[in-house]
Amino acid sequence: MKKFLIKISYLVLPIYLLMLGLVAYVTFYVSPRADTGDLGNLALIPFGTEYIQAIGEKEMKDTLFTKVNHTEELRNIHVDVLTVGDSFSQQGSAGYQNYMPGEGLTVANCRRSLYENPMQYASNILDWGVIDSTNTSVLVVEVAERDFALSVDRFNESKVEVPEPMAAVDNEERNPNKWSLLRARDYVLYRLAGRSPVYEVDLNRDFFSSREPRKLYFYDCDIKNGVTIDEAVVPKMKKVYDLLTQKANERGIKLLMMMAVDKYDLYQDYIVDNPYPPKRVNEDVRQILGDIPEVMLCKDCLLPLIERGEKDVFLFDNTHWSYKGSEAVGKELSRRVKQMINRKENNNNISFNSII
């Protein structure tokens, strides 16, 4: 028996040491260098820290808008603009909302943990009556391009919910325990089996100030979630937009729907020998909802930056735009919001004058 165990150990011990070494490598080398951007963290790509540190030095330091941590807090806000959105609306001091106070607007943003679907939550807070014209003038509903049709499809206009009770604010979720065999397994699958959730392509000129200025890394769902709007979703998309607009109007609020452009979509025309299909979601949404000020397609204000060769409009190691993208979006959004507020005030004055 002893000889048998010794022979087995000759086989098991090397495998164990190999696994231990792999886990240690992923834990102590790969993970720290992959934590700077969500793409690196998602696919365990060790981008390093130099790029994000350099970008971070140029970002705004103070948060100039109000963060709403609980639905009940909405009853007490008094701002020009309330934003409800996904991760593109949760970038803190580097986010587009932080550039709006400089344009003369007060802004509040709802914390992402309050909801799964921004469209559904916008509908809920209007139904609950926690917001109306006394605490905000414009409600901005932001959804990323890759999730736009999905958010519409999952919207339930007959869904009745109760606002969640006040509770302590949890800390944002962090990567708990990086000493993980599963993460080491993922690393092997991504590198050797071609199953990475992050795609990599070459660009035809320098678009990033990183060590790989002509590389584009993007989330596979930019492609997998659809490159066009399915015809089956079209009627509901118009219906959901009209319903949210109607509910907002009943509360004396103007609605602005904003779609954050996907990284792949924005850079697709500059990919060398692009192996992926062209994405037309922006063009489809414009056709469905109309080319109107109340529907803001962020591609429209970011593409001109790309066309003139501006670097780092999106972050090299991230699915989100940089402070440059945030500034461009924030200023264009502010312009539209101020126009909507002015139109609303003019209409109110006309209505008042007609009464007297």
C-alpha positions in Angstrom: 0.0 0.0 0.0 2.8 2.3 0.9 4.5 1.7 -2.5 1.2 2.3 -4.3 0.8 5.7 -2.5 4.3 6.7 -3.4 3.7 5.8 -7.1 0.5 7.8 -7.0 2.2 10.7 -5.5 4.6 10.9 -8.4 1.6 11.5 -10.6 -0.5 13.6 -8.3 2.2 15.9 -6.8 3.4 17.4 -10.2 -0.2 18.1 -11.2 -1.0 19.6 -7.8 2.2 21.8 -8.0 1.3 22.8 -11.5 -2.2 23.9 -10.5 -0.9 25.7 -7.4 1.6 27.5 -9.6 -1.1 28.5 -12.1 -3.4 29.8 -9.3 -0.5 31.7 -7.8 0.4 33.2 -11.2 -3.2 34.3 -11.9 -3.6 35.6 -8.3 -0.4 37.5 -7.9 0.5 38.6 -11.4 -2.5 38.5 -13.7 -5.3 39.7 -11.5 -3.6 42.9 -10.1 -2.7 43.9 -13.7 -6.2 43.1 -15.0 -8.2 45.0 -12.3 -7.8 48.4 -13.9 -10.6 48.0 -16.5 -13.7 45.9 -16.7 -12.5 44.2 -19.9 -9.2 43.2 -18.2 -11.1 41.9 -15.2 -13.6 40.1 -17.2 -11.2 38.2 -19.4 -8.1 38.3 -17.1 -6.1 40.4 -19.5 -3.1 42.0 -17.6 -3.3 45.5 -19.2 -1.2 47.0 -16.4 -1.8 50.2 -14.4 0.1 52.8 -16.3 -2.6 53.7 -18.8 -5.5 54.1 -16.3 -3.3 56.1 -14.0 -2.4 58.5 -16.7 -6.0 58.9 -17.7 -7.1 59.3 -14.1 -4.8 62.3 -13.7 -7.0 64.1 -16.3 -10.4 63.3 -14.8 -12.4 65.6 -12.6 -11.8 64.9 -8.9 -14.9 66.1 -7.2 -18.4 64.7 -7.7 -20.6 67.7 -8.6 -24.0 65.9 -8.7 -26.2 64.3 -6.2 -26.2 60.5 -5.7 -29.6 58.9 -4.9 -29.1 55.8 -2.8 -32.7 55.0 -2.0 -36.0 55.5 -3.9 -37.6 57.5 -1.0 -34.8 60.1 -1.3 -36.3 61.1 -4.7 -39.1 62.8 -2.8 -36.7 65.3 -1.4 -34.5 66.2 -4.4 -34.8 69.5 -6.2 -32.7 69.3 -9.4 -33.0 70.2 -13.1 -32.2 66.7 -14.2 -32.6 63.2 -12.8 -30.7 60.4 -14.5 -31.6 56.7 -14.4 -29.2 54.5 -16.2 -26.9 51.5 -16.4 -23.1 51.4 -15.8 -22.6 54.3 -18.2 -24.4 56.5 -15.7 -22.4 55.2 -12.7 -18.9 56.5 -13.5 -18.9 59.0 -10.6 -16.7 62.0 -10.9 -15.6 60.7 -14.4 -19.2 60.5 -15.6 -21.2 62.6 -18.0 -23.3 64.0 -15.2 -20.2 65.7 -13.7 -19.9 67.9 -16.7 -23.5 69.2 -16.6 -23.2 71.5 -13.5 -20.6 73.5 -15.5 -23.4 74.1 -18.0 -25.6 75.6 -15.3 -27.7 72.5 -14.5 -28.2 70.7 -11.2 -28.2 66.9 -11.5 -29.1 63.8 -9.5 -28.4 60.2 -10.4 -30.1 57.0 -9.1 -27.8 54.3 -7.8 -27.6 51.2 -10.1 -28.4 48.8 -7.3 -31.9 50.2 -7.1 -33.0 48.5 -10.3 -32.2 46.0 -13.1 -33.9 47.7 -16.0 -33.6 51.5 -16.2 -36.7 51.8 -18.3 -38.8 49.7 -15.9 -37.5 51.8 -12.9 -38.3 55.0 -14.7 -41.8 53.8 -15.2 -42.1 52.7 -11.5 -40.9 56.0 -10.0 -43.4 57.9 -12.2 -46.2 55.5 -11.1 -45.2 55.8 -7.4 -45.3 59.5 -7.6 -41.9 60.0 -5.9 -41.0 62.4 -8.7 -42.9 65.2 -10.4 -42.4 68.7 -11.6 -41.7 69.9 -8.0 -38.4 68.1 -7.7 -37.1 67.7 -11.3 -37.8 69.1 -14.8 -36.2 66.4 -17.0 -35.9 62.7 -16.5 -33.1 61.1 -18.5 -33.3 57.3 -19.1 -30.0 55.9 -20.3 -29.4 52.4 -21.6 -26.4 51.0 -23.4 -26.8 50.0 -27.0 -26.1 46.3 -26.4 -28.9 46.2 -23.9 -31.4 48.6 -25.4 -33.6 46.1 -27.3 -33.4 43.7 -24.3 -34.6 46.4 -21.9 -37.5 47.1 -24.1 -38.3 43.4 -24.5 -38.3 42.9 -20.7 -40.4 46.0 -20.0 -43.7 45.1 -18.4 -46.2 47.9 -18.5 -48.6 46.1 -16.2 -46.0 45.4 -13.6 -47.0 46.8 -10.2 -44.3 47.0 -7.5 -43.9 48.6 -4.1 -41.0 50.9 -3.5 -38.2 49.2 -1.5 -37.9 50.3 2.2 -35.0 52.4 3.3 -32.0 50.4 4.1 -28.3 50.8 4.8 -26.2 51.5 1.8 -24.1 48.5 1.0 -20.5 48.9 -0.2 -20.1 48.4 -3.9 -19.3 44.8 -4.8 -15.7 44.1 -5.1 -13.8 41.0 -6.3 -14.0 38.9 -3.1 -11.3 36.2 -3.1 -9.0 36.2 -6.1 -7.2 33.1 -4.8 -9.5 30.9 -6.9 -9.0 27.7 -8.9 -12.1 28.8 -11.0 -10.3 32.0 -12.1 -7.2 30.0 -13.0 -9.4 27.7 -15.0 -11.0 30.7 -16.8 -7.5 32.0 -17.6 -6.6 28.7 -19.3 -9.9 28.5 -21.2 -9.6 32.1 -22.4 -6.0 31.7 -23.6 -6.0 28.1 -24.9 -9.6 27.3 -25.8 -10.5 30.6 -27.5 -13.5 31.2 -25.2 -12.7 34.7 -24.0 -15.6 37.1 -23.6 -13.4 39.9 -24.9 -12.6 40.3 -28.6 -9.4 41.8 -30.0 -9.0 43.5 -33.4 -6.6 45.8 -35.1 -7.4 49.5 -35.9 -6.0 51.3 -38.9 -4.5 54.1 -36.9 -3.7 55.1 -33.3 -6.8 55.6 -31.3 -5.4 55.0 -27.8 -2.5 56.4 -25.8 -1.7 52.9 -24.5 1.1 50.5 -25.3 -1.1 49.1 -28.0 -2.5 52.2 -29.7 -4.0 50.3 -32.6 -5.7 47.5 -30.6 -9.4 47.5 -29.9 -10.7 45.3 -27.1 -14.4 45.1 -26.8 -17.1 43.0 -25.0 -18.4 40.1 -27.1 -22.0 41.1 -26.2 -21.5 44.1 -28.5 -21.9 41.6 -31.2 -23.8 38.7 -29.6 -26.7 40.8 -28.4 -27.5 41.8 -32.0 -26.1 44.1 -34.6 -29.6 45.3 -35.7 -33.0 45.7 -33.9 -35.1 42.6 -34.4 -38.3 43.5 -36.2 -40.3 41.7 -33.5 -39.2 44.4 -31.0 -39.9 47.4 -33.1 -43.6 47.9 -32.2 -42.9 47.5 -28.5 -40.0 49.9 -28.6 -42.2 52.7 -29.9 -44.9 51.8 -27.4 -42.5 51.8 -24.4 -41.0 55.1 -25.4 -44.5 56.7 -25.9 -45.7 55.2 -22.6 -42.7 56.6 -20.6 -43.2 60.0 -22.3 -46.9 60.1 -21.4 -46.2 59.1 -17.8 -43.6 61.8 -17.5 -45.9 64.4 -19.0 -48.6 63.5 -16.6 -46.2 64.4 -13.8 -45.2 67.6 -15.4 -41.8 66.2 -16.4 -40.0 66.0 -19.8 -38.5 62.6 -20.8 -35.2 62.2 -22.6 -34.2 58.7 -23.8 -30.4 58.3 -24.2 -28.6 55.4 -25.7 -24.9 54.9 -24.9 -23.0 53.7 -28.0 -21.1 50.4 -27.8 -17.4 50.4 -28.2 -17.5 48.1 -31.2 -20.1 50.3 -33.0 -18.1 53.5 -32.5 -14.8 52.1 -33.9 -16.1 49.5 -36.4 -15.3 51.5 -39.5 -11.6 51.7 -38.5 -11.1 47.9 -37.9 -8.6 46.3 -40.3 -10.2 43.5 -42.3 -13.2 43.5 -39.9 -14.4 39.9 -39.4 -17.6 41.0 -37.7 -20.8 42.3 -39.2 -21.6 46.0 -39.3 -23.7 47.2 -36.4 -26.7 49.4 -37.2 -28.6 49.6 -33.9 -28.2 53.4 -33.7 -29.6 53.8 -37.2 -32.5 51.5 -36.4 -33.4 53.3 -33.2 -33.3 56.6 -35.0 -35.7 55.3 -37.6 -38.0 53.7 -35.0 -38.2 56.6 -32.5 -37.5 59.4 -34.8 -34.7 61.9 -35.2 -35.9 64.1 -32.4 -34.1 66.1 -29.5 -35.8 63.9 -26.9 -33.9 60.8 -28.2 -30.2 61.2 -27.8 -27.9 58.7 -29.5 -24.5 59.2 -28.0 -22.8 57.9 -31.1 -23.7 61.2 -32.8 -21.6 63.3 -30.4 -18.7 60.9 -30.1 -18.2 59.8 -33.7 -16.9 63.2 -34.8 -14.2 62.9 -32.2 -13.2 59.5 -33.6 -13.3 60.8 -37.1 -10.8 63.5 -36.4 -8.5 61.0 -34.8 -9.1 61.9 -31.1 -7.4 59.3 -28.8 -9.0 57.7 -25.8 -12.6 58.6 -26.4 -13.3 55.2 -25.0 -11.0 53.7 -22.4 -8.5 51.2 -23.9 -9.2 48.5 -21.3 -12.8 49.2 -20.6 -16.3 49.0 -22.2 -17.0 52.6 -21.2 -16.0 55.9 -22.6 -13.3 58.0 -20.9 -13.6 61.5 -19.4 -13.4 62.8 -23.0 -16.5 60.9 -23.9 -18.2 61.9 -20.7 -17.5 65.6 -21.4 -18.8 65.4 -25.0 -22.0 63.5 -23.8 -22.5 65.8 -20.8 -22.3 69.0 -22.8 -24.6 67.7 -25.6 -27.1 66.4 -23.0 -27.0 69.7 -21.2 -27.8 71.6 -24.5 -30.8 69.4 -25.1 -32.0 69.5 -21.5 -31.9 73.3 -21.5 -33.8 73.5 -24.7 -36.5 71.2 -23.2 -36.7 73.3 -20.0 -37.0 76.5 -22.0 -39.7 75.0 -24.2 -41.6 73.9 -21.1 -41.3 77.3 -19.5 -42.5 79.0 -22.7 -45.5 76.7 -22.9 -46.4 77.3 -19.3 -46.2 81.1 -19.9 -48.5 80.7 -23.0 -51.0 78.7 -21.0 -51.0 81.2 -18.2 -51.4 84.2 -20.5 -54.3 82.4 -22.3 -56.1 82.0 -18.9 -55.8 85.7 -17.9 
